[in-house]
Amino acid sequence: MKRKLVLTGVITVLALSMSAPAFAGVWKQDDTGWWWQEDDGSYPANGWKWIDGNDDGVEECYCFDSAGYMYADQITPDGYRVNASGAWVDANGTVQARAAGAAGQNTDTQAAQAQVSLVPVNQLANLASLKKKCTDQEFQAAYDVAAEIVTPLAGLSLEDQLYGIASTLRWLVDSGQVQYSESVAHYNDPYGYLVLGLASCAGCTRTTGLCLNMLGIPYEHVNENQWSHQWCRVNVNGTYWICDAYGLYVGPEPAPYTHPYLQ
């Protein structure tokens, strides 16, 4: 029986939340972190919210985990960057803001996502490698899930796209939706990772490669078809980066085809 990974509320939540206004409330903090509490005692969780926390007439956008705590100084599970104060920022660190109460005017993100043009299945640069032994139907199912991951990343810097892909794929592991396997069918392809939820590092690498190719990003599959750790190698402005969700590393390689955690 096939299953669909739970990406709703993680990948698409930013676009959906853009039209949600911030009502009166107050920031709260405990030993775990910060959260936003509404006047009625409720709080946002597992999503984004525009908040004018200092009543200056300007709202910033904040992301909250499933317990309601604010993400800060990191890439959120859906691939966006937030600063140390928790505010959504672009690749240059500029805080994304809008006039308070402008919820009805802020439909540009949804419109932009609707207009994103992903590379079609039959035009993927690494199609033969990515598809492995998937049927056309199975590969299309994996492609459809991957589209939910990469659509919000379109238009970001290449570095942030790599961070976004890796952090989302890693989140699927950390949330228990993907488990490691080297024995089940499709353990080494995107269908195993994104639909069955069972995959090895080879499956994770091909899933990463699928996401990269869908955004038009070329890559190399390091150690492909070998019984060794595998990852994607990407040219980022003349410097080769590793994009490795299973290996918990995204960044420049220390030497050609060398992983910093495997030296």
Phi, psi and omega per residue, in radians:
M1 nan 2.212 -3.138
K2 -1.368 2.659 3.060
R3 -2.358 2.680 3.139
K4 -1.841 2.271 3.135
L5 -1.140 2.536 -3.095
V6 -1.441 1.712 3.093
L7 -1.883 -0.305 3.111
T8 -1.041 2.324 -3.108
G9 1.550 -0.126 3.103
V10 -2.060 -0.879 -3.089
I11 -1.566 -0.759 -3.040
T12 -1.665 -0.026 -3.000
V13 -1.132 -0.552 -3.124
L14 -1.100 -0.827 -3.123
A15 -1.117 -0.707 -3.114
L16 -1.182 -0.566 -3.072
S17 -1.416 -0.178 -3.078
M18 -1.097 -0.405 -3.118
S19 -1.702 0.115 -3.102
A20 -1.646 1.994 -3.115
P21 -1.280 2.742 3.111
A22 -1.697 2.060 3.107
F23 -1.525 3.014 -3.107
A24 -1.005 2.490 3.139
G25 -3.044 -2.903 -3.089
V26 -2.666 2.571 3.053
W27 -1.333 2.432 3.096
K28 -2.211 2.678 -3.141
Q29 -2.478 2.484 2.964
D30 -2.377 -2.880 -3.085
D31 -1.140 -0.359 -3.121
T32 -1.502 -0.685 -3.109
G33 2.869 -2.800 -3.103
W34 -1.822 2.580 2.980
W35 -2.527 2.845 -3.141
W36 -1.852 2.133 -3.129
Q37 -1.911 2.192 3.107
E38 -1.316 2.912 -3.132
D39 -1.071 -0.472 -3.124
D40 -1.536 0.100 3.119
G41 1.600 -0.166 3.125
S42 -1.391 2.963 -3.139
Y43 -2.652 2.579 3.102
P44 -1.240 2.529 3.124
A45 -2.597 2.597 3.078
N46 0.954 0.788 -3.136
G47 3.119 -2.966 -3.093
W48 -1.932 2.713 3.088
K49 -2.671 2.365 3.008
W50 -1.401 2.246 -3.053
I51 -2.406 2.306 2.956
D52 -1.771 1.477 -2.985
G53 -1.329 -0.308 -3.125
N54 -2.054 0.245 3.073
D55 0.970 0.680 3.103
D56 -1.715 0.127 3.124
G57 1.470 0.084 3.140
V58 -2.171 2.317 3.131
E59 -1.810 2.428 2.962
E60 -1.940 2.807 -3.076
C61 -1.872 2.279 -3.069
Y62 -2.159 2.584 3.138
C63 -1.962 2.387 -3.085
F64 -2.152 2.514 3.141
D65 -1.416 -3.061 -3.049
S66 -1.136 -0.378 3.103
A67 -1.615 -0.065 3.117
G68 1.688 0.034 -3.135
Y69 -1.478 2.493 -3.082
M70 -1.321 2.360 2.988
Y71 -1.320 2.501 3.141
A72 -2.548 2.455 3.027
D73 0.932 0.918 -3.114
Q74 -2.898 3.106 2.974
I75 -1.599 2.222 -3.112
T76 -1.263 2.879 -3.117
P77 -1.009 -0.430 3.127
D78 -1.665 0.180 2.949
G79 1.668 0.246 3.128
Y80 -1.857 2.671 -3.114
R81 -1.664 2.375 3.026
V82 -2.169 2.570 -3.099
N83 -1.504 -3.011 -3.082
A84 -1.116 -0.406 3.097
S85 -1.563 -0.022 3.117
G86 1.595 -0.064 -3.091
A87 -1.378 2.475 3.098
W88 -1.139 2.259 3.130
V89 -2.258 2.777 3.083
D90 -1.507 -3.010 -3.071
A91 -1.103 -0.390 3.135
N92 -1.620 0.027 3.140
G93 1.504 0.152 3.138
T94 -1.387 2.207 -3.137
V95 -1.156 2.298 3.084
Q96 -1.509 2.116 -3.033
A97 -2.401 2.892 3.071
R98 -2.643 2.852 3.095
A99 -1.158 2.419 3.131
A100 -1.005 2.378 3.127
G101 1.437 0.179 -3.094
A102 -1.602 0.409 -3.056
A103 -1.005 -0.719 -3.085
G104 -1.197 -0.334 -3.108
Q105 -1.606 -0.202 -2.955
N106 -1.718 1.268 3.137
T107 -1.942 0.118 -3.054
D108 -1.140 -0.630 -3.119
T109 -1.143 -0.795 3.107
Q110 -1.081 -0.735 -3.135
A111 -1.128 -0.720 -3.140
A112 -1.098 -0.731 3.135
Q113 -1.124 -0.661 -3.138
A114 -1.127 -0.449 -3.067
Q115 -1.704 -0.017 3.139
V116 -1.081 2.310 3.141
S117 -1.893 1.807 3.104
L118 -1.526 2.668 3.101
V119 -1.131 2.200 -3.127
P120 -1.107 2.781 -3.100
V121 -0.924 -0.861 -3.036
N122 -1.308 -0.022 3.121
Q123 -2.000 0.120 3.121
L124 -1.105 2.298 -3.031
A125 -1.072 -0.621 -3.086
N126 -1.915 0.591 -2.994
L127 -0.931 -0.836 -3.073
A128 -1.048 -0.765 3.121
S129 -1.190 -0.759 -3.080
L130 -1.141 -0.710 -3.042
K131 -1.244 -0.567 -3.136
K132 0.877 -1.997 -3.137
K133 -1.894 0.294 3.129
C134 -1.197 2.516 2.921
T135 -1.286 2.918 3.106
D136 -1.025 -0.708 -3.122
Q137 -1.162 -0.738 3.134
E138 -1.138 -0.757 -3.119
F139 -1.164 -0.646 3.094
Q140 -1.112 -0.662 3.106
A141 -1.089 -0.738 3.098
A142 -1.156 -0.722 3.110
Y143 -1.028 -0.736 -3.109
D144 -1.114 -0.694 3.096
V145 -1.199 -0.737 3.127
A146 -1.058 -0.555 3.127
A147 -1.073 -0.598 3.092
E148 -1.152 -0.525 -3.121
I149 -1.342 -0.795 -2.966
V150 -1.541 -0.404 -3.101
T151 -0.971 -0.798 3.124
P152 -1.184 -0.240 -3.081
L153 -1.579 -0.244 -3.128
A154 -1.056 2.319 3.127
G155 1.658 -0.237 3.081
L156 -1.379 2.952 3.066
S157 -1.118 2.763 3.128
L158 -1.022 -0.725 3.136
E159 -1.060 -0.791 -3.131
D160 -1.200 -0.521 3.057
Q161 -1.141 -0.716 3.101
L162 -1.125 -0.802 3.099
Y163 -1.039 -0.757 -3.093
G164 -1.114 -0.766 3.117
I165 -1.100 -0.890 -3.077
A166 -1.120 -0.721 -3.097
S167 -1.186 -0.644 3.120
T168 -1.213 -0.780 3.114
L169 -1.117 -0.646 3.099
R170 -1.191 -0.637 3.118
W171 -1.055 -0.626 3.115
L172 -1.101 -0.589 3.072
V173 -1.267 -0.870 -3.069
D174 -1.130 -0.474 3.127
S175 -1.519 0.003 3.085
G176 1.496 0.120 -3.116
Q177 -1.472 -0.324 3.066
V178 -2.229 2.299 3.119
Q179 -2.118 2.632 -3.080
Y180 -1.299 2.399 3.082
S181 -2.729 2.502 3.019
E182 -2.128 0.246 -3.021
S183 -2.182 -0.513 -3.077
V184 -1.298 2.792 3.048
A185 -1.051 2.442 3.108
H186 1.233 0.336 3.118
Y187 -1.104 -0.344 -3.048
N188 -2.003 0.432 3.122
D189 -2.455 2.962 -3.080
P190 -1.125 -0.489 3.106
Y191 -1.125 -0.713 3.099
G192 -1.104 -0.742 -3.082
Y193 -1.268 -0.872 -2.962
L194 -1.562 -0.422 -3.081
V195 -1.933 -0.848 -3.136
L196 -1.445 -0.455 -3.137
G197 1.321 0.487 3.128
L198 -2.437 2.120 -3.065
A199 -2.848 2.746 3.019
S200 -1.696 -3.031 3.081
C201 -1.121 -0.493 3.075
A202 -1.129 -0.729 3.105
G203 -1.157 -0.673 3.105
C204 -1.141 -0.710 -3.132
T205 -1.133 -0.759 3.126
R206 -1.196 -0.563 3.073
T207 -1.179 -0.736 3.052
T208 -1.056 -0.772 3.128
G209 -1.093 -0.661 3.090
L210 -1.065 -0.817 3.128
C211 -1.069 -0.731 3.123
L212 -1.104 -0.853 -3.128
N213 -1.075 -0.644 3.139
M214 -1.112 -0.495 3.079
L215 -1.581 0.051 3.130
G216 1.408 0.366 -3.091
I217 -1.725 2.082 3.081
P218 -1.302 2.677 -3.129
Y219 -2.720 2.902 2.986
E220 -1.985 2.455 3.073
H221 -1.646 1.781 -3.077
V222 -1.319 2.315 3.138
N223 1.124 0.533 -3.136
E224 -1.041 2.407 3.107
N225 1.071 0.452 3.052
Q226 -2.055 2.683 3.063
W227 -1.458 1.224 -3.100
S228 -2.684 2.825 3.123
H229 -1.088 2.466 -3.052
Q230 -2.201 2.657 3.124
W231 -2.785 3.002 3.101
C232 -1.694 2.413 3.123
R233 -1.995 2.148 -3.007
V234 -2.229 2.350 3.074
N235 -1.417 1.956 3.127
V236 -1.926 1.653 3.105
N237 0.949 0.752 3.077
G238 1.605 -0.154 3.086
T239 -1.982 2.266 -3.111
Y240 -1.447 2.240 3.136
W241 -1.901 2.704 2.979
I242 -1.757 2.361 3.023
C243 -2.145 1.801 -2.945
D244 -2.443 1.657 -3.120
A245 -1.195 -0.744 -3.139
Y246 -1.172 -0.648 -3.103
G247 -1.513 0.042 3.058
L248 1.010 0.741 3.077
Y249 -2.551 2.276 2.962
V250 -2.339 2.087 -3.135
G251 2.815 -3.114 -3.116
P252 -1.067 2.496 3.076
E253 -1.358 2.480 -3.099
P254 -1.210 -0.479 3.073
A255 -2.733 2.797 -3.095
P256 -0.913 2.199 3.087
Y257 1.048 0.527 -3.135
T258 -2.071 2.311 3.127
H259 -1.682 2.318 -3.088
P260 -1.105 -0.410 -3.109
Y261 -1.661 0.028 -3.062
L262 -2.159 0.347 -3.111
Q263 -1.430 nan nan
